[in-house]
Amino acid sequence: MKGKLYSTLPEFRFTADIEGTDWAAFKAMLKADSFDNGRSEAQYGQSARNSFMNVFVFDGERVIGNGRALSDGVCNAYIVDVWTHSAYRRRGIGSEIVRLLTEACPGQHVYLFTDDAPEFYEACGFERQGFGMGKVVGDWLVSGESLNL
């Protein structure tokens, strides 16, 4: 999905378009805001390109938020990497990112994992469900395939 998104927050620009994204600047912004998980600039780009939907939020030319949805397009979707710059929190930006991502997945079970924000996601309509589990195959962020850049 690409293009401008229709947001309820007109003071910010929401877009699904990742064309021309400066991944080095994006990574630097995340790192400065303590939200970097160690991916390289190239890995951030590959993650975005391989996603069902991306949401980027801008204040002028500055990226102040983002999130991604992974989906099979039929029945299962997963929301990842929801971030709002700490200077912009509590203005509805994160909720709007989640709304846009979930509305792009009608009829699907949308799941997510959070360590530190369960109340935020509950306020977005998510319910705690069952018992999640995870596994890293091999070494974290090391892939046997090239990044196809």
N, C-alpha and C positions, 0 to 999 in steps of 0.2 A: 504494500500500500504506500502510495506517495501523495504528496501535496498538502495543501493547507487544510487544517482541521477547524471545525466550527466549535469554538469554546465559549463557555459562559463567562470567561474572564477576558474582556476585550482589551485590557491594558497590557496584555502579554500576547506574543505571537506563538501559536502552537502549530507545529508542522510534523508531518510524517515523512518528509523528504530528507534523505541523508546525503544526497548529491552535494559534493563540494565541502563536506564536513572536514574540518581540520582536526584529525584524530589526536595529534600531538597536543594541541591546545585544549581539546576536550579532556584528555587524560590529565593534563596539568591542572585543570580546573577541579576535577574530581579529587586529585591528590591533595591539592591545597585545602579542600573542604573535608578531608579525612574520609573519602568514600571510594578510594581506589582499591581494587582487589588484586592488583598485581598484573593485570593484563597489559600487554604492550599496546602501542598505538595501532599496530597492524591487527592485533587480536580484537581490539574494540571495533575496528572497521568490519572485520569478518563477522563478529557477533551480530552487528547491526544488519549487515547484508543478508545474513542467514535467518533473520527473524521474520515472523509473519507480519508484525507491525512495530514501528518505532514511533515514539512521541518525543519531540524535542521542544523545549519551551525557551523563548528568547525574551529578554528585556532589551530592546534595541538590538544590538549585535551580540550581546553577551548571552551565552547559554546559561540558563538558571535552573533547568530541570530536564529530566528525561525518564523514560521507561520503555520496556520492550515486552511484546507478547510473542510467545512461541505457540504454534497451533498446528494441528493436523487438518484444520479447516472443516472438521466434521463434528467431533464430540469432545475433544480435549484441548485445553489451552493452559498455558502457564505464564504468569507474569513475573518478570525479573527486572532487576536493576532500576527500580523506581527511586529516583533521587530528586530532591529539591535543594538548591543551594541554601545553606544554613541562614543566610541573611534574608531569604525570601520565605521562610517557613511560616506556617500558620496564616496563609493568605488564600488557601484553597487550591494551590497549584498542584500539590501531590494528589489530592482528591480528584482534580480534573484530569490528570494524567491517567489515573486508574479508571475513571469513568470512560474516557476515550478508548482505552485499551479493551475494556470489557465489552463496550458496545460494538466493537469490531468483531466480537466472537459470539454472535447470537446462537442460542441453542446448545452452547458448549458448556461443559463443566470447566470452570476457570479456577485454577489452583495457584497457590503461591506459598512461599516459605519465608518466614521472618523470624529473626532472632530478637529484635529490639523494638518492634512497632505493632504488636498485635492489636492494640486499642485503635490505632489509626485504621487498619484494615477492617476491623469490626465496624467502625464508623462508616466505611465505604460499602458495607453490606456483606462482608465475608463472615463466615462462621467457622469456628474451630471444628476440625473434622479429624477424627481418628488419630492415627499415629504415623507420622512421616518418617521416612528413612532415607539415607543417602549414602553414596559411595563414590570416591574418586578412583578412577581406573588409571593405574600408573602414577606418574608424578603430576601434581597440580599444574595446569596450564601447559603441559608438554604433550604435543600431538605427534603421531607418527606420520601425518600428512603435511604437505606444504600448505601455506596459507592462501595459495592461489591469488596473489595480489596482482 
